[in-house]
Amino acid sequence: MPFGGVPAFIKYLSEHLLREGWNVYILSGGYPKGTRIDGNLILLKPGFFDLISTPFSLSVNAINAFAEHKDYFCSSTRDFLICMSMICQIEKLIGQKISIISSYHILRNGLIGSILSQRFNVPHIVTNFGEIYEHLNAYKKSKYTVNKISSNANRLLSVSNHCAKSYSLLDLNYFPEVIPVGIDVRRFNPKVSGKKVRIDFGFSQKDFVVLFMARMIADMGLNTLLEAIPKVLNENKRIKFLICGGKGELTDKVKQVHRDHPDNVLFETNIAFTDQPSYYALADVVVAPSANSRACMGMAIKEAMATGKPVIASNVGGIPEAVINGFSGILVKPEDPVDLAEAVLSLSSKQLYCQELGNNGQAIATRLFDEKINNAMIEEIFRKTI
């Protein structure tokens, strides 16, 4: 299972829909090329052959789509070809009684869904994450297409209030319904034991363990954490850092910090999905120093809260919707290693306060982020939209 909110969201939602008797088709560039069938779940990744083998009538429709959405397609021939390949793949499924199309990210997936929805009269739901914040200039250039997708959609959803408000950056008056990405609060819970993993890493009971669980990239705020580590260790050598996540552009830098502080900084890449709960359980605090406003809320934050761990996170994006400063965690300034270091040092000497923050966070996660409840809400929207 890859790290990241969208893959996790689609995994949990698909599993829920399958349990409820739906047939689910996932069209994505994230899976191996070709078709994989697993019961009522079909994973598809189109290739160039899907485009060149398309009947001429579909090619004409592709040309019409290009003409209408040239504000988007003219900026990227590659995106046009990818869109057309994916459209061709889905067109083959329309005859198999597709009841609804649900797209995640406005561009390019929302455009694909919108074109097919209009052509075959299939209802379309668009869910936006933080893509407008992340690619603001590109979205401004494609404002016509974004508006067209959104106005034609039957329902608009978003995963946080912060991300729902991102339409305003384009001067568009859309107000999506907000349903946060859920997590499995039965897997991530305070009863999970991290003792074995803690021993495997050589942490003692007296060590205060700080966990980072995210992709090793700058957007996740890892640079800030790596700069904060020496400041923390200058004050307290009993604090240990465990950096876990998918490999990224900062992996080599993580290795260097480990070499500089071999007894206090450990790391592991690509943790198995099934092992993640025990990693949260071994920690005394989880840090999520996200760097910018694209953060809708953060999967690691919600998983840590569900496990009953206090969270230190950046006061940015949708994170304050989950982490209430001084109640369920500590909010720090983004990209401020001094502020982050001070927060870690402060909590390292306040065991009872850490427990209080963790208990409060766990209650919030159970109430707001239970994937069974949230996915049932999305399914109900699907049923009402069909």
BELGI-V842944 format. One record per residue. N is the residue number from 1. RES is the residue in one small letter. PSI is psi in whole degrees, 0 to 359 (none if undefined). OMEGA is omega as a letter, one per 30 degrees, with the letter a starting at -180 (999 if undefined). D_LAST is the distance of its C-alpha to the last C-alpha in Angstrom with 1 decimal. Layout:
N_RES_PSI_OMEGA_D_LAST, N_RES_PSI_OMEGA_D_LAST
This chain:
1_m_122_a_30.5, 2_p_156_l_31.0, 3_f_145_l_31.6, 4_g_144_a_29.1, 5_g_319_a_26.1, 6_v_311_l_23.4, 7_p_319_l_24.4, 8_a_318_l_24.7, 9_f_312_a_21.4, 10_i_323_l_19.6, 11_k_306_a_22.0, 12_y_317_a_21.2, 13_l_317_l_17.4, 14_s_317_l_17.4, 15_e_320_l_19.9, 16_h_312_a_17.9, 17_l_321_l_14.7, 18_l_320_l_17.2, 19_r_330_a_18.9, 20_e_6_l_15.8, 21_g_9_l_15.5, 22_w_153_l_13.0, 23_n_131_a_14.4, 24_v_126_l_14.9, 25_y_126_l_16.3, 26_i_117_l_18.3, 27_l_118_a_19.9, 28_s_150_l_22.7, 29_g_358_a_26.3, 30_g_359_a_27.3, 31_y_160_l_27.6, 32_p_148_a_30.4, 33_k_140_l_30.1, 34_g_201_a_28.5, 35_t_136_l_26.1, 36_r_126_a_26.2, 37_i_126_l_24.5, 38_d_88_a_24.6, 39_g_237_l_23.0, 40_n_8_l_19.2, 41_l_126_l_19.7, 42_i_122_l_20.6, 43_l_130_a_22.2, 44_l_138_l_22.9, 45_k_112_a_25.4, 46_p_155_l_26.2, 47_g_181_a_29.7, 48_f_330_a_31.7, 49_f_328_l_31.9, 50_d_331_l_28.2, 51_l_311_a_29.0, 52_i_342_l_32.3, 53_s_6_a_31.0, 54_t_138_l_28.2, 55_p_155_a_28.8, 56_f_324_a_30.4, 57_s_323_l_27.5, 58_l_327_l_25.3, 59_s_323_l_28.3, 60_v_318_l_28.5, 61_n_326_l_24.9, 62_a_318_l_26.0, 63_i_319_l_28.9, 64_n_321_l_26.9, 65_a_319_l_24.7, 66_f_316_a_28.0, 67_a_319_a_29.4, 68_e_324_a_26.6, 69_h_38_a_26.4, 70_k_338_l_30.1, 71_d_331_l_30.6, 72_y_309_a_28.8, 73_f_328_a_29.8, 74_c_339_l_33.4, 75_s_348_a_34.0, 76_s_103_l_33.2, 77_t_324_l_33.6, 78_r_316_l_32.6, 79_d_323_l_29.2, 80_f_313_a_28.7, 81_l_320_l_29.6, 82_i_315_l_27.4, 83_c_314_a_24.4, 84_m_322_l_25.1, 85_s_317_a_25.8, 86_m_322_l_22.5, 87_i_317_l_20.6, 88_c_320_a_22.7, 89_q_316_a_21.8, 90_i_326_l_18.0, 91_e_329_l_18.5, 92_k_339_a_20.0, 93_l_341_a_16.9, 94_i_325_l_14.6, 95_g_348_l_16.3, 96_q_31_l_15.5, 97_k_52_l_11.9, 98_i_125_a_10.3, 99_s_331_a_6.5, 100_i_147_l_6.5, 101_i_129_l_9.8, 102_s_118_a_11.5, 103_s_144_a_15.0, 104_y_116_a_18.0, 105_h_135_a_20.7, 106_i_312_l_20.4, 107_l_133_g_23.0, 108_r_346_a_22.9, 109_n_320_l_19.7, 110_g_326_l_17.7, 111_l_317_l_19.4, 112_i_311_l_18.6, 113_g_322_a_14.8, 114_s_316_l_15.2, 115_i_314_a_17.3, 116_l_322_l_15.1, 117_s_315_a_12.0, 118_q_324_a_14.3, 119_r_322_a_16.0, 120_f_7_l_13.4, 121_n_46_l_10.7, 122_v_132_a_8.1, 123_p_149_a_6.3, 124_h_131_l_9.1, 125_i_134_a_10.4, 126_v_128_l_14.2, 127_t_124_l_16.5, 128_n_145_l_20.2, 129_f_236_a_23.1, 130_g_22_a_26.7, 131_e_328_l_26.6, 132_i_319_l_27.6, 133_y_319_a_30.6, 134_e_324_a_31.6, 135_h_50_a_31.4, 136_l_314_a_32.0, 137_n_318_l_34.2, 138_a_321_a_31.9, 139_y_326_l_29.0, 140_k_320_l_31.3, 141_k_333_a_32.3, 142_s_30_a_28.7, 143_k_320_l_27.7, 144_y_312_a_26.5, 145_t_319_l_24.1, 146_v_317_l_22.9, 147_n_319_a_22.4, 148_k_314_l_20.5, 149_i_314_a_18.1, 150_s_320_a_17.5, 151_s_330_a_17.4, 152_n_343_a_14.8, 153_a_144_l_12.4, 154_n_324_l_9.5, 155_r_147_l_10.9, 156_l_131_l_14.4, 157_l_158_l_15.7, 158_s_165_a_19.3, 159_v_359_l_21.4, 160_s_160_l_24.3, 161_n_323_l_25.4, 162_h_312_a_27.8, 163_c_328_l_25.4, 164_a_326_a_23.1, 165_k_354_a_26.2, 166_s_338_l_26.9, 167_y_330_a_25.3, 168_s_336_l_28.4, 169_l_340_l_30.6, 170_l_8_a_29.3, 171_d_37_l_29.7, 172_l_134_a_25.9, 173_n_70_l_24.6, 174_y_141_a_21.3, 175_f_85_a_20.8, 176_p_152_l_18.1, 177_e_141_a_17.2, 178_v_120_l_19.6, 179_i_110_a_19.0, 180_p_152_l_22.0, 181_v_127_a_22.1, 182_g_163_l_23.1, 183_i_163_a_26.0, 184_d_96_a_27.2, 185_v_354_l_29.6, 186_r_330_l_30.9, 187_r_316_l_32.2, 188_f_100_a_33.4, 189_n_162_a_35.5, 190_p_345_a_39.1, 191_k_347_l_40.3, 192_v_136_a_39.9, 193_s_133_l_43.4, 194_g_11_a_44.4, 195_k_314_a_48.1, 196_k_314_a_48.3, 197_v_323_l_46.7, 198_r_317_l_48.9, 199_i_319_a_52.0, 200_d_326_l_51.0, 201_f_355_l_51.0, 202_g_19_l_54.3, 203_f_137_l_53.3, 204_s_169_l_55.5, 205_q_336_a_54.6, 206_k_345_a_56.4, 207_d_142_l_54.3, 208_f_111_a_51.6, 209_v_125_l_48.8, 210_v_124_a_46.4, 211_l_133_l_43.3, 212_f_123_a_41.4, 213_m_94_l_38.2, 214_a_172_l_36.4, 215_r_146_a_36.8, 216_m_70_a_40.3, 217_i_163_a_39.6, 218_a_324_a_40.7, 219_d_331_a_37.3, 220_m_359_l_37.4, 221_g_16_a_40.7, 222_l_325_l_42.8, 223_n_317_a_45.6, 224_t_317_l_46.0, 225_l_316_a_46.3, 226_l_328_l_48.8, 227_e_331_a_50.9, 228_a_332_a_50.8, 229_i_309_l_52.0, 230_p_325_a_55.7, 231_k_321_l_55.8, 232_v_313_a_54.6, 233_l_336_l_57.0, 234_n_336_a_59.9, 235_e_329_a_59.5, 236_n_108_a_58.4, 237_k_353_l_58.8, 238_r_355_l_57.2, 239_i_131_a_53.8, 240_k_146_a_52.0, 241_f_133_l_49.0, 242_l_115_a_46.5, 243_i_117_a_44.3, 244_c_144_l_41.5, 245_g_175_l_38.7, 246_g_146_a_37.6, 247_k_146_l_40.4, 248_g_195_a_40.4, 249_e_346_a_42.9, 250_l_8_a_44.7, 251_t_317_l_45.3, 252_d_324_l_48.9, 253_k_324_l_49.5, 254_v_317_l_48.4, 255_k_323_l_50.9, 256_q_318_l_53.6, 257_v_324_l_53.1, 258_h_318_l_53.3, 259_r_325_l_56.6, 260_d_329_a_57.8, 261_h_66_a_57.0, 262_p_334_a_56.8, 263_d_346_a_57.3, 264_n_345_a_54.7, 265_v_116_l_51.9, 266_l_159_a_50.0, 267_f_159_l_46.9, 268_e_137_a_44.6, 269_t_150_l_42.0, 270_n_60_l_38.7, 271_i_135_l_38.6, 272_a_141_a_36.7, 273_f_320_a_33.4, 274_t_339_a_34.8, 275_d_348_a_37.9, 276_q_319_a_36.5, 277_p_322_a_36.6, 278_s_334_l_40.4, 279_y_318_l_41.0, 280_y_320_a_39.6, 281_a_329_a_41.6, 282_l_342_a_44.8, 283_a_154_l_44.6, 284_d_331_l_46.1, 285_v_149_l_44.0, 286_v_133_l_41.2, 287_v_139_l_41.3, 288_a_74_a_38.5, 289_p_55_a_40.3, 290_s_146_a_37.5, 291_a_337_a_39.0, 292_n_180_a_36.6, 293_s_356_l_33.8, 294_r_344_a_31.1, 295_a_113_l_31.0, 296_c_318_l_27.8, 297_m_316_l_29.2, 298_g_118_l_30.4, 299_m_316_a_29.6, 300_a_323_l_33.3, 301_i_311_a_33.7, 302_k_322_l_31.1, 303_e_320_l_32.4, 304_a_316_l_35.9, 305_m_317_a_35.1, 306_a_330_l_33.5, 307_t_356_l_36.7, 308_g_27_a_38.8, 309_k_139_l_40.3, 310_p_148_a_41.3, 311_v_134_l_39.8, 312_i_118_a_41.7, 313_a_161_l_39.2, 314_s_142_l_39.4, 315_n_74_a_38.7, 316_v_155_l_36.2, 317_g_220_l_32.6, 318_g_5_a_30.2, 319_i_318_l_32.8, 320_p_346_l_34.3, 321_e_339_l_30.9, 322_a_314_a_31.7, 323_v_110_l_35.5, 324_i_116_a_37.3, 325_n_125_l_40.8, 326_g_356_a_43.5, 327_f_309_l_41.1, 328_s_3_l_38.9, 329_g_190_l_40.5, 330_i_129_l_42.6, 331_l_134_a_41.3, 332_v_165_l_43.6, 333_k_137_l_44.0, 334_p_143_l_42.2, 335_e_38_l_44.5, 336_d_91_a_47.4, 337_p_331_l_49.2, 338_v_314_l_51.7, 339_d_319_l_49.2, 340_l_314_l_47.4, 341_a_318_l_50.8, 342_e_323_l_51.8, 343_a_317_l_48.7, 344_v_313_a_49.2, 345_l_320_l_52.9, 346_s_313_a_52.2, 347_l_333_a_49.8, 348_s_341_a_52.1, 349_s_12_a_54.6, 350_k_73_a_52.3, 351_q_315_a_51.2, 352_l_322_l_50.4, 353_y_320_l_48.4, 354_c_317_l_46.4, 355_q_320_l_45.6, 356_e_314_l_44.6, 357_l_316_a_42.3, 358_g_318_l_40.8, 359_n_318_l_40.2, 360_n_319_l_38.6, 361_g_321_l_36.3, 362_q_321_l_35.3, 363_a_320_l_34.4, 364_i_315_a_32.2, 365_a_318_a_30.5, 366_t_324_a_29.8, 367_r_323_a_28.3, 368_l_337_a_26.2, 369_f_19_l_25.6, 370_d_116_a_24.8, 371_e_331_l_22.2, 372_k_316_l_21.1, 373_i_312_a_20.4, 374_n_321_l_18.9, 375_n_330_l_16.6, 376_a_324_l_15.5, 377_m_318_l_14.6, 378_i_317_l_12.5, 379_e_319_l_10.8, 380_e_321_l_10.1, 381_i_318_l_8.7, 382_f_311_a_6.3, 383_r_322_a_5.5, 384_k_336_a_5.7, 385_t_332_a_3.8, 386_i_none_999_0.0
